[in-house]
């Protein structure tokens, strides 16, 4: 997900920015204590395409069942239990469907990440507009929504052990990988995000590498500036980074290629998020006085780009856009930032994929792991519909080329992770 200038096209917008002010994108409570109205993102559920995706995947009943469960709750405590249980069940159901466990319950291909996205929005809309018989404060509703977001995104289902990493070559390696929701839905509401499909396909799986087996645990994140400003990335990743052997954030990037992004920038470029909120500013983080303008990957990019991992080329992307020290206009630097410069685009741009990469690598560095923990960001190719299915107004929600490309991207990302684990292990040895 990176709005890296118009030159890569609208579909090439990957989550590549810096964060903005922590202004909530949700509607404020209405006068008289009524429940808030649905968000811009939730209102898209009323379209035919989301309804078709939910129907053809067997996920159409998820939100109504959740609403019935909420209706039986007689207290905030009971409501929180329903939210935690049903949010976790949605994540597990989506993972199981993608990984081939249980019935498909519909003719939509199993590899599809969109049923999880739209079903979650159905649940958050039910919760946001719920008016229980007992008193529910604005703060309590916000806490329930946060719980639903975290559980339904796999952020509370990370099975990696905490603590210190194993010694050289000992035991199963532990990999943490993140993906994103679909985005740019007002341009084409049919779209899928291959990074979300990767997260669902790889969660809990084991990759055999020359350096030994590697277990992958995954989570997905929203395409919303406010959630990032409120610390959703750090909250999810901080407990686990000290105990993993490698991490990578993943998002959709450029057409026809993978990129390992060498440098991440501390700037949000303002491209609208899934709630149509725009933010242009320095990425807001804790302790801004010590905030660097740039962070760097510690993934073994040379090994990744040299390996034959699949049909798409893989690039070591070193380009950034900066305001040089003493200057006032942005300059593109093909070989990375110059000393004292101010970030305007990392290698991955200045949308939310740049931001998650910046936040995750900054967290790595603040935990004192820069020299020991391989981690960074990988951009996948843009997932495109097949020839003849390019009109959002009349096109089908899926086609054979669309499915084939998504499967190829998932398989190649898996191979890239395997190469990275093996190369990182060789470097340690």
C-alpha positions as a Markdown table, in Angstrom:
| # | Residue | x | y | z |
|---|---|---|---|---|
| 1 | Unk | 0.0 | 0.0 | 0.0 |
| 2 | Unk | 2.1 | 2.9 | -1.2 |
| 3 | Unk | 1.0 | 6.1 | -2.8 |
| 4 | Unk | 4.5 | 6.6 | -4.3 |
| 5 | Unk | 3.6 | 9.4 | -6.8 |
| 6 | Unk | 1.3 | 9.0 | -9.7 |
| 7 | Unk | 4.0 | 7.3 | -11.8 |
| 8 | Unk | 3.1 | 3.9 | -10.4 |
| 9 | Unk | -0.6 | 4.3 | -10.8 |
| 10 | Unk | -3.5 | 4.3 | -8.4 |
| 11 | Unk | -3.4 | 0.5 | -7.8 |
| 12 | Unk | 0.3 | 0.8 | -7.0 |
| 13 | Unk | -0.5 | 2.8 | -3.8 |
| 14 | Unk | 0.9 | 0.7 | -1.0 |
| 15 | Unk | 0.7 | 1.3 | 2.7 |
| 16 | Unk | 3.7 | 3.5 | 2.6 |
| 17 | Unk | 3.4 | 6.7 | 4.6 |
| 18 | Unk | 4.1 | 8.3 | 7.8 |
| 19 | Unk | 1.5 | 8.7 | 10.5 |
| 20 | Unk | -0.6 | 11.8 | 11.3 |
| 21 | Unk | -2.3 | 13.4 | 14.2 |
| 22 | Unk | -4.2 | 11.1 | 16.5 |
| 23 | Unk | -7.6 | 12.4 | 15.4 |
| 24 | Unk | -10.2 | 9.6 | 15.5 |
| 25 | Unk | -11.8 | 8.7 | 12.2 |
| 26 | Unk | -15.0 | 7.4 | 13.8 |
| 27 | Unk | -18.2 | 9.4 | 14.3 |
| 28 | Unk | -18.8 | 11.1 | 17.6 |
| 29 | Unk | -21.7 | 10.0 | 19.8 |
| 30 | Unk | -24.9 | 11.7 | 18.9 |
| 31 | Unk | -26.8 | 14.0 | 21.2 |
| 32 | Unk | -28.9 | 12.4 | 23.8 |
| 33 | Unk | -26.5 | 9.5 | 24.3 |
| 34 | Unk | -27.4 | 7.6 | 21.2 |
| 35 | Unk | -24.9 | 5.1 | 19.7 |
| 36 | Unk | -22.5 | 6.5 | 17.2 |
| 37 | Unk | -23.3 | 6.3 | 13.5 |
| 38 | Unk | -21.4 | 3.8 | 11.3 |
| 39 | Unk | -18.0 | 5.0 | 9.9 |
| 40 | Unk | -17.3 | 5.7 | 6.3 |
| 41 | Unk | -15.6 | 2.4 | 6.0 |
| 42 | Unk | -18.6 | 0.5 | 7.6 |
| 43 | Unk | -21.1 | 2.2 | 5.3 |
| 44 | Unk | -19.5 | 0.6 | 2.3 |
| 45 | Unk | -21.1 | -2.7 | 3.5 |
| 46 | Unk | -24.3 | -1.5 | 1.9 |
| 47 | Unk | -22.9 | -2.0 | -1.6 |
| 48 | Unk | -23.7 | -5.1 | -3.7 |
| 49 | Unk | -20.0 | -6.2 | -4.0 |
| 50 | Unk | -19.4 | -6.6 | -0.2 |
| 51 | Unk | -22.7 | -8.5 | 0.1 |
| 52 | Unk | -21.7 | -10.8 | -2.8 |
| 53 | Unk | -18.3 | -11.5 | -1.3 |
| 54 | Unk | -19.8 | -12.3 | 2.1 |
| 55 | Unk | -22.5 | -14.5 | 0.5 |
| 56 | Unk | -20.2 | -16.4 | -1.7 |
| 57 | Unk | -17.7 | -17.1 | 1.1 |
| 58 | Unk | -20.2 | -18.2 | 3.7 |
| 59 | Unk | -19.5 | -15.2 | 5.9 |
| 60 | Unk | -22.8 | -13.4 | 5.4 |
| 61 | Unk | -24.2 | -14.7 | 8.7 |
| 62 | Unk | -21.2 | -13.6 | 10.8 |
| 63 | Unk | -22.4 | -10.1 | 11.7 |
| 64 | Unk | -26.0 | -11.1 | 12.4 |
| 65 | Unk | -24.9 | -13.9 | 14.7 |
| 66 | Unk | -22.6 | -11.5 | 16.5 |
| 67 | Unk | -25.5 | -9.0 | 16.9 |
| 68 | Unk | -27.6 | -11.8 | 18.5 |
| 69 | Unk | -24.8 | -12.6 | 20.9 |
| 70 | Unk | -24.5 | -9.0 | 21.9 |
| 71 | Unk | -28.2 | -8.8 | 22.4 |
| 72 | Unk | -28.0 | -11.6 | 25.0 |
| 73 | Unk | -25.3 | -9.7 | 27.1 |
| 74 | Unk | -26.7 | -8.2 | 30.3 |
| 75 | Unk | -23.6 | -6.3 | 31.3 |
| 76 | Unk | -20.4 | -4.8 | 30.0 |
| 77 | Unk | -18.5 | -7.7 | 31.3 |
| 78 | Unk | -20.7 | -10.2 | 29.4 |
| 79 | Unk | -20.4 | -8.0 | 26.2 |
| 80 | Unk | -16.6 | -8.0 | 26.5 |
| 81 | Unk | -16.6 | -11.8 | 26.7 |
| 82 | Unk | -18.8 | -12.0 | 23.6 |
| 83 | Unk | -16.6 | -9.6 | 21.7 |
| 84 | Unk | -13.4 | -11.4 | 22.6 |
| 85 | Unk | -14.8 | -14.8 | 21.7 |
| 86 | Unk | -16.4 | -13.9 | 18.4 |
| 87 | Unk | -13.5 | -11.7 | 17.3 |
| 88 | Unk | -11.0 | -14.5 | 17.8 |
| 89 | Unk | -13.4 | -17.0 | 16.1 |
| 90 | Unk | -13.6 | -14.8 | 13.0 |
| 91 | Unk | -9.8 | -14.7 | 12.7 |
| 92 | Unk | -9.6 | -18.5 | 13.2 |
| 93 | Unk | -12.4 | -19.1 | 10.7 |
| 94 | Unk | -10.7 | -16.9 | 8.1 |
| 95 | Unk | -7.3 | -18.6 | 8.6 |
| 96 | Unk | -8.9 | -22.1 | 8.4 |
| 97 | Unk | -10.8 | -21.2 | 5.2 |
| 98 | Unk | -7.7 | -20.0 | 3.5 |
| 99 | Unk | -5.6 | -22.9 | 4.7 |
| 100 | Unk | -8.2 | -25.5 | 3.5 |
| 101 | Unk | -9.6 | -26.7 | 6.9 |
| 102 | Unk | -13.3 | -27.3 | 7.0 |
| 103 | Unk | -15.9 | -26.6 | 4.3 |
| 104 | Unk | -15.4 | -23.6 | 2.1 |
| 105 | Unk | -19.1 | -22.6 | 2.5 |
| 106 | Unk | -19.3 | -20.9 | -0.9 |
| 107 | Unk | -17.8 | -20.8 | -4.3 |
| 108 | Unk | -15.3 | -17.9 | -3.7 |
| 109 | Unk | -11.8 | -19.3 | -3.8 |
| 110 | Unk | -10.3 | -20.2 | -0.5 |
| 111 | Unk | -7.3 | -17.9 | -0.8 |
| 112 | Unk | -9.4 | -14.7 | -0.7 |
| 113 | Unk | -8.7 | -12.3 | 2.1 |
| 114 | Unk | -11.8 | -10.1 | 1.5 |
| 115 | Unk | -14.4 | -12.2 | 3.5 |
| 116 | Unk | -12.4 | -11.5 | 6.7 |
| 117 | Unk | -12.3 | -7.7 | 6.0 |
| 118 | Unk | -16.0 | -7.3 | 5.2 |
| 119 | Unk | -17.2 | -9.7 | 8.0 |
| 120 | Unk | -15.2 | -7.7 | 10.5 |
| 121 | Unk | -16.7 | -4.5 | 9.3 |
| 122 | Unk | -20.1 | -6.0 | 9.7 |
| 123 | Unk | -19.2 | -6.8 | 13.3 |
| 124 | Unk | -17.8 | -3.4 | 14.1 |
| 125 | Unk | -20.8 | -1.7 | 12.7 |
| 126 | Unk | -23.1 | -3.9 | 14.9 |
| 127 | Unk | -21.1 | -3.0 | 17.9 |
| 128 | Unk | -20.7 | 0.7 | 17.1 |
| 129 | Unk | -24.5 | 1.1 | 16.7 |
| 130 | Unk | -25.6 | -1.3 | 19.5 |
| 131 | Unk | -27.8 | 0.2 | 22.2 |
| 132 | Unk | -27.9 | -2.2 | 25.1 |
| 133 | Unk | -30.4 | -2.1 | 27.9 |
| 134 | Unk | -27.7 | -1.5 | 30.5 |
| 135 | Unk | -25.6 | 1.7 | 30.5 |
| 136 | Unk | -22.7 | 1.7 | 28.1 |
| 137 | Unk | -20.3 | 4.6 | 28.2 |
| 138 | Unk | -18.4 | 6.0 | 25.3 |
| 139 | Unk | -15.2 | 4.8 | 26.8 |
| 140 | Unk | -16.6 | 1.3 | 27.3 |
| 141 | Unk | -17.8 | 1.1 | 23.7 |
| 142 | Unk | -14.4 | 2.2 | 22.5 |
| 143 | Unk | -12.7 | -0.5 | 24.6 |
| 144 | Unk | -15.1 | -3.1 | 23.1 |
| 145 | Unk | -14.3 | -1.9 | 19.6 |
| 146 | Unk | -10.5 | -2.1 | 20.3 |
| 147 | Unk | -10.9 | -5.6 | 21.6 |
| 148 | Unk | -12.9 | -6.7 | 18.5 |
| 149 | Unk | -10.2 | -5.1 | 16.2 |
| 150 | Unk | -7.3 | -6.9 | 18.0 |
| 151 | Unk | -8.9 | -10.3 | 18.3 |
| 152 | Unk | -10.3 | -10.4 | 14.7 |
| 153 | Unk | -7.0 | -9.4 | 13.3 |
| 154 | Unk | -4.9 | -12.1 | 14.9 |
| 155 | Unk | -3.1 | -9.7 | 17.1 |
| 156 | Unk | -4.0 | -11.7 | 20.3 |
| 157 | Unk | -3.4 | -15.0 | 18.6 |
| 158 | Unk | 0.3 | -14.8 | 18.1 |
| 159 | Unk | 1.6 | -18.2 | 19.3 |
| 160 | Unk | 5.3 | -17.4 | 19.3 |
| 161 | Unk | 7.0 | -17.9 | 22.6 |
| 162 | Unk | 8.1 | -14.8 | 24.4 |
| 163 | Unk | 11.6 | -14.3 | 25.9 |
| 164 | Unk | 15.0 | -14.6 | 24.2 |
| 165 | Unk | 15.7 | -16.2 | 20.9 |
| 166 | Unk | 17.3 | -19.6 | 20.7 |
| 167 | Unk | 21.0 | -19.9 | 20.2 |
| 168 | Unk | 22.5 | -20.4 | 16.7 |
| 169 | Unk | 20.7 | -23.1 | 14.8 |
| 170 | Unk | 18.8 | -24.4 | 17.8 |
| 171 | Unk | 15.2 | -25.3 | 17.6 |
| 172 | Unk | 12.4 | -23.9 | 15.4 |
| 173 | Unk | 13.0 | -20.4 | 14.2 |
| 174 | Unk | 10.2 | -17.9 | 14.9 |
| 175 | Unk | 9.0 | -15.4 | 12.3 |
| 176 | Unk | 6.5 | -12.6 | 12.8 |
| 177 | Unk | 4.7 | -11.3 | 9.7 |
| 178 | Unk | 2.1 | -8.6 | 9.2 |
| 179 | Unk | -0.4 | -7.7 | 6.4 |
| 180 | Unk | -3.0 | -5.2 | 5.7 |
| 181 | Unk | -6.7 | -4.8 | 4.8 |
| 182 | Unk | -7.9 | -3.9 | 1.3 |
| 183 | Unk | -7.7 | -0.2 | 0.5 |
| 184 | Unk | -8.6 | 2.4 | -2.2 |
| 185 | Unk | -12.1 | 0.9 | -2.0 |
| 186 | Unk | -13.8 | 4.0 | -3.4 |
| 187 | Unk | -11.9 | 3.5 | -6.7 |
| 188 | Unk | -12.7 | -0.2 | -6.9 |
| 189 | Unk | -14.6 | -1.8 | -4.0 |
| 190 | Unk | -13.8 | -5.3 | -5.4 |
| 191 | Unk | -10.1 | -5.2 | -4.5 |
| 192 | Unk | -8.2 | -7.6 | -2.4 |
| 193 | Unk | -4.9 | -7.0 | -0.6 |
| 194 | Unk | -2.3 | -9.7 | -1.3 |
| 195 | Unk | -0.6 | -8.9 | 2.0 |
| 196 | Unk | -3.7 | -9.9 | 3.9 |
| 197 | Unk | -4.0 | -13.1 | 1.9 |
| 198 | Unk | -0.3 | -13.8 | 2.8 |
| 199 | Unk | -1.0 | -13.3 | 6.5 |
| 200 | Unk | -4.0 | -15.7 | 6.4 |
| 201 | Unk | -2.2 | -18.3 | 4.3 |
| 202 | Unk | 1.0 | -18.3 | 6.5 |
| 203 | Unk | -0.4 | -18.0 | 10.0 |
| 204 | Unk | 0.8 | -20.9 | 12.1 |
| 205 | Unk | 2.6 | -22.6 | 9.3 |
| 206 | Unk | 6.1 | -24.0 | 9.3 |
| 207 | Unk | 8.5 | -23.3 | 6.5 |
| 208 | Unk | 11.4 | -25.7 | 6.0 |
| 209 | Unk | 14.7 | -23.9 | 5.3 |
| 210 | Unk | 18.3 | -24.9 | 5.1 |
| 211 | Unk | 18.7 | -23.3 | 8.5 |
| 212 | Unk | 15.9 | -25.5 | 9.9 |
| 213 | Unk | 12.2 | -25.1 | 10.3 |
| 214 | Unk | 10.6 | -21.7 | 10.8 |
| 215 | Unk | 7.2 | -21.2 | 12.3 |
| 216 | Unk | 5.3 | -18.1 | 11.0 |
| 217 | Unk | 2.8 | -16.2 | 13.0 |
| 218 | Unk | 0.8 | -13.4 | 11.5 |
| 219 | Unk | -1.6 | -10.5 | 12.1 |
| 220 | Unk | -3.2 | -7.9 | 9.9 |
| 221 | Unk | -3.6 | -4.1 | 10.4 |
| 222 | Unk | -6.2 | -1.5 | 9.4 |
| 223 | Unk | -5.6 | 1.1 | 6.7 |
| 224 | Unk | -6.5 | 4.0 | 9.0 |
| 225 | Unk | -4.2 | 6.8 | 10.2 |
| 226 | Unk | -5.8 | 7.2 | 13.6 |
| 227 | Unk | -5.2 | 3.6 | 14.6 |
| 228 | Unk | -1.5 | 3.9 | 13.9 |
| 229 | Unk | -1.3 | 7.2 | 15.8 |
| 230 | Unk | -2.9 | 5.5 | 18.8 |
| 231 | Unk | -0.1 | 2.9 | 18.9 |
| 232 | Unk | -1.8 | -0.2 | 17.4 |
| 233 | Unk | 1.5 | -1.4 | 15.8 |
| 234 | Unk | 3.6 | -1.0 | 18.9 |
| 235 | Unk | 1.0 | -2.5 | 21.2 |
| 236 | Unk | 0.8 | -5.6 | 19.0 |
| 237 | Unk | 4.5 | -6.1 | 18.2 |
| 238 | Unk | 6.3 | -5.0 | 21.4 |
| 239 | Unk | 5.7 | -8.2 | 23.4 |
| 240 | Unk | 7.0 | -10.4 | 20.6 |
| 241 | Unk | 10.0 | -8.8 | 18.9 |
| 242 | Unk | 12.5 | -9.8 | 21.6 |
| 243 | Unk | 11.5 | -13.4 | 21.1 |
| 244 | Unk | 11.5 | -13.8 | 17.4 |
| 245 | Unk | 14.3 | -14.6 | 14.9 |
| 246 | Unk | 13.0 | -12.5 | 12.1 |
| 247 | Unk | 10.1 | -10.2 | 11.3 |
| 248 | Unk | 8.7 | -8.6 | 8.2 |
| 249 | Unk | 5.9 | -6.2 | 7.6 |
| 250 | Unk | 4.2 | -6.8 | 4.2 |
| 251 | Unk | 2.0 | -4.7 | 2.0 |
| 252 | Unk | 0.9 | -4.2 | -1.6 |
| 253 | Unk | 3.3 | -2.0 | -3.6 |
| 254 | Unk | 4.3 | -1.7 | -7.2 |
| 255 | Unk | 3.0 | -3.3 | -10.3 |
| 256 | Unk | 4.8 | -6.5 | -11.4 |
| 257 | Unk | 7.5 | -6.6 | -8.7 |
| 258 | Unk | 8.5 | -7.3 | -5.2 |
| 259 | Unk | 10.6 | -4.8 | -3.3 |
| 260 | Unk | 12.7 | -5.1 | -0.1 |
| 261 | Unk | 12.5 | -1.5 | 1.2 |
| 262 | Unk | 15.9 | -0.4 | 2.4 |
| 263 | Unk | 14.9 | 2.8 | 4.2 |
| 264 | Unk | 11.7 | 4.0 | 6.0 |
| 265 | Unk | 10.9 | 7.6 | 6.5 |
| 266 | Unk | 9.2 | 9.5 | 9.4 |
| 267 | Unk | 6.6 | 11.3 | 7.2 |
| 268 | Unk | 2.9 | 10.9 | 6.4 |
| 269 | Unk | 2.1 | 12.0 | 2.9 |
| 270 | Unk | -1.6 | 12.5 | 3.4 |
| 271 | Unk | -3.2 | 10.0 | 1.0 |
| 272 | Unk | -6.7 | 9.3 | 2.3 |
| 273 | Unk | -7.2 | 6.1 | 4.4 |
| 274 | Unk | -10.2 | 3.7 | 4.5 |
| 275 | Unk | -12.3 | 6.3 | 6.4 |
| 276 | Unk | -11.3 | 9.0 | 3.8 |
| 277 | Unk | -9.2 | 10.7 | 6.4 |
| 278 | Unk | -6.0 | 12.5 | 5.3 |
| 279 | Unk | -2.9 | 13.2 | 7.4 |
| 280 | Unk | 0.2 | 15.1 | 6.4 |
| 281 | Unk | 2.8 | 15.3 | 9.2 |
| 282 | Unk | 5.7 | 13.7 | 10.9 |
| 283 | Unk | 4.8 | 10.1 | 12.0 |
| 284 | Unk | 3.6 | 10.6 | 15.6 |
| 285 | Unk | 5.5 | 8.3 | 18.0 |
| 286 | Unk | 6.2 | 8.1 | 21.7 |
| 287 | Unk | 9.3 | 10.2 | 22.7 |
| 288 | Unk | 9.4 | 12.4 | 19.6 |
| 289 | Unk | 12.5 | 14.2 | 20.9 |
| 290 | Unk | 14.5 | 11.0 | 20.1 |
| 291 | Unk | 12.7 | 10.2 | 16.9 |
| 292 | Unk | 15.0 | 9.6 | 13.9 |
| 293 | Unk | 14.0 | 10.8 | 10.4 |
| 294 | Unk | 15.0 | 7.4 | 8.9 |
| 295 | Unk | 15.1 | 3.8 | 9.9 |
| 296 | Unk | 16.7 | 0.9 | 7.9 |
| 297 | Unk | 16.0 | -2.7 | 7.2 |
| 298 | Unk | 18.0 | -5.5 | 8.7 |
| 299 | Unk | 16.5 | -8.1 | 6.4 |
| 300 | Unk | 19.2 | -10.0 | 4.4 |
| 301 | Unk | 18.2 | -8.1 | 1.2 |
| 302 | Unk | 21.1 | -9.2 | -0.9 |
| 303 | Unk | 20.2 | -12.9 | -0.4 |
| 304 | Unk | 16.5 | -12.2 | -1.0 |
| 305 | Unk | 17.0 | -10.4 | -4.2 |
| 306 | Unk | 19.5 | -12.9 | -5.5 |
| 307 | Unk | 17.3 | -16.0 | -4.9 |
| 308 | Unk | 14.9 | -17.5 | -7.4 |
| 309 | Unk | 11.7 | -17.2 | -5.3 |
| 310 | Unk | 9.0 | -17.0 | -8.0 |
| 311 | Unk | 7.7 | -15.4 | -11.2 |
| 312 | Unk | 8.0 | -11.7 | -10.1 |
| 313 | Unk | 11.4 | -10.0 | -9.9 |
| 314 | Unk | 12.5 | -8.9 | -6.4 |
| 315 | Unk | 14.4 | -5.6 | -6.0 |
| 316 | Unk | 16.5 | -4.0 | -3.3 |
| 317 | Unk | 14.9 | -0.6 | -3.3 |
| 318 | Unk | 17.2 | 2.1 | -2.0 |
| 319 | Unk | 15.5 | 5.2 | -3.3 |
| 320 | Unk | 14.0 | 7.9 | -0.9 |
| 321 | Unk | 12.7 | 11.4 | -1.1 |
| 322 | Unk | 14.2 | 13.9 | 1.3 |
| 323 | Unk | 14.6 | 17.6 | 2.1 |
| 324 | Unk | 18.4 | 17.9 | 2.3 |
| 325 | Unk | 20.0 | 19.6 | 5.3 |
| 326 | Unk | 19.7 | 23.3 | 4.8 |
| 327 | Unk | 17.3 | 22.9 | 1.9 |
| 328 | Unk | 13.5 | 23.5 | 1.6 |
| 329 | Unk | 12.5 | 21.4 | -1.5 |
| 330 | Unk | 12.1 | 17.6 | -1.7 |
| 331 | Unk | 14.8 | 15.8 | -3.7 |
| 332 | Unk | 14.8 | 12.1 | -4.8 |
| 333 | Unk | 17.9 | 10.2 | -3.7 |
| 334 | Unk | 18.3 | 6.9 | -5.6 |
| 335 | Unk | 20.9 | 5.7 | -3.1 |
| 336 | Unk | 19.2 | 6.6 | 0.2 |
| 337 | Unk | 19.1 | 9.6 | 2.5 |
| 338 | Unk | 22.0 | 12.1 | 3.0 |
| 339 | Unk | 23.1 | 13.1 | 6.5 |
| 340 | Unk | 20.8 | 15.5 | 8.3 |
| 341 | Unk | 18.0 | 15.3 | 5.8 |
| 342 | Unk | 14.3 | 15.4 | 6.6 |
| 343 | Unk | 12.1 | 12.5 | 5.3 |
| 344 | Unk | 9.4 | 13.0 | 2.7 |
| 345 | Unk | 9.2 | 9.4 | 1.4 |
| 346 | Unk | 10.9 | 6.2 | 2.4 |
| 347 | Unk | 11.6 | 3.5 | -0.2 |
| 348 | Unk | 8.0 | 2.5 | 0.3 |
| 349 | Unk | 6.6 | 5.9 | -0.1 |
| 350 | Unk | 4.8 | 7.9 | 2.7 |
| 351 | Unk | 1.5 | 6.0 | 3.2 |
| 352 | Unk | 0.7 | 3.3 | 5.9 |
| 353 | Unk | 3.1 | 0.6 | 4.6 |
| 354 | Unk | 6.0 | 3.0 | 5.0 |
| 355 | Unk | 4.6 | 3.8 | 8.4 |
| 356 | Unk | 4.3 | 0.2 | 9.7 |
| 357 | Unk | 7.8 | -0.4 | 8.5 |
| 358 | Unk | 9.1 | 2.7 | 10.2 |
| 359 | Unk | 7.3 | 1.9 | 13.4 |
| 360 | Unk | 8.3 | -1.7 | 13.5 |
| 361 | Unk | 12.0 | -1.0 | 12.8 |
| 362 | Unk | 12.0 | 2.0 | 15.2 |
| 363 | Unk | 10.6 | -0.4 | 17.9 |
| 364 | Unk | 13.3 | -2.9 | 17.0 |
| 365 | Unk | 16.0 | -0.2 | 17.5 |
| 366 | Unk | 14.5 | 1.2 | 20.7 |
| 367 | Unk | 14.5 | -2.4 | 22.1 |
| 368 | Unk | 18.2 | -2.6 | 21.4 |
| 369 | Unk | 17.8 | -5.2 | 18.7 |
| 370 | Unk | 19.1 | -3.5 | 15.6 |
| 371 | Unk | 22.3 | -5.5 | 15.4 |
| 372 | Unk | 20.7 | -8.9 | 16.2 |
| 373 | Unk | 17.2 | -9.0 | 14.8 |
| 374 | Unk | 16.6 | -9.2 | 11.1 |
| 375 | Unk | 13.5 | -7.1 | 10.2 |
| 376 | Unk | 12.0 | -4.8 | 7.6 |
| 377 | Unk | 9.4 | -4.4 | 5.0 |
| 378 | Unk | 8.5 | -6.3 | 1.8 |
| 379 | Unk | 6.2 | -4.9 | -0.9 |
| 380 | Unk | 4.3 | -7.4 | -3.0 |
| 381 | Unk | 3.2 | -6.8 | -6.6 |
| 382 | Unk | -0.2 | -5.1 | -7.1 |
| 383 | Unk | -2.9 | -7.7 | -7.3 |
| 384 | Unk | -4.8 | -7.0 | -10.6 |
| 385 | Unk | -8.0 | -8.5 | -12.1 |
| 386 | Unk | -7.7 | -10.5 | -15.3 |
| 387 | Unk | -7.9 | -9.1 | -18.8 |
| 388 | Unk | -11.5 | -8.0 | -19.6 |
| 389 | Unk | -12.4 | -7.6 | -15.9 |
| 390 | Unk | -11.0 | -4.1 | -15.2 |
| 391 | Unk | -14.2 | -2.0 | -14.9 |
| 392 | Unk | -15.2 | -1.7 | -11.2 |
| 393 | Unk | -18.8 | -0.8 | -12.2 |
| 394 | Unk | -19.5 | -3.9 | -14.3 |
| 395 | Unk | -16.7 | -6.3 | -13.5 |
| 396 | Unk | -16.9 | -9.6 | -11.6 |
| 397 | Unk | -15.6 | -9.8 | -8.0 |
| 398 | Unk | -13.1 | -12.5 | -9.0 |
| 399 | Unk | -11.7 | -14.2 | -12.1 |
| 400 | Unk | -9.1 | -17.0 | -12.8 |
| 401 | Unk | -6.2 | -14.5 | -13.4 |
| 402 | Unk | -7.0 | -12.6 | -10.2 |
| 403 | Unk | -6.9 | -15.8 | -8.2 |
| 404 | Unk | -3.8 | -17.1 | -9.9 |
| 405 | Unk | -1.9 | -13.9 | -9.3 |
| 406 | Unk | -2.9 | -13.9 | -5.6 |
| 407 | Unk | -1.8 | -17.5 | -5.2 |
| 408 | Unk | 1.5 | -16.7 | -6.9 |
| 409 | Unk | 2.2 | -13.7 | -4.7 |
| 410 | Unk | 1.4 | -15.7 | -1.6 |
| 411 | Unk | 3.7 | -18.5 | -2.7 |
| 412 | Unk | 6.5 | -16.2 | -3.5 |
| 413 | Unk | 6.2 | -14.3 | -0.3 |
| 414 | Unk | 6.5 | -17.6 | 1.6 |
| 415 | Unk | 9.6 | -18.4 | -0.4 |
| 416 | Unk | 11.1 | -15.0 | 0.3 |
| 417 | Unk | 10.5 | -15.6 | 4.1 |
| 418 | Unk | 12.3 | -18.9 | 3.8 |
| 419 | Unk | 15.3 | -17.3 | 2.1 |
| 420 | Unk | 15.4 | -14.6 | 4.7 |
| 421 | Unk | 15.4 | -17.0 | 7.6 |
| 422 | Unk | 18.1 | -19.2 | 6.0 |
| 423 | Unk | 20.3 | -16.2 | 5.1 |
| 424 | Unk | 19.9 | -14.6 | 8.5 |
| 425 | Unk | 20.9 | -17.9 | 10.2 |
| 426 | Unk | 24.0 | -18.2 | 8.0 |
| 427 | Unk | 24.9 | -14.6 | 8.9 |
| 428 | Unk | 24.7 | -15.5 | 12.6 |
| 429 | Unk | 26.8 | -18.6 | 12.1 |
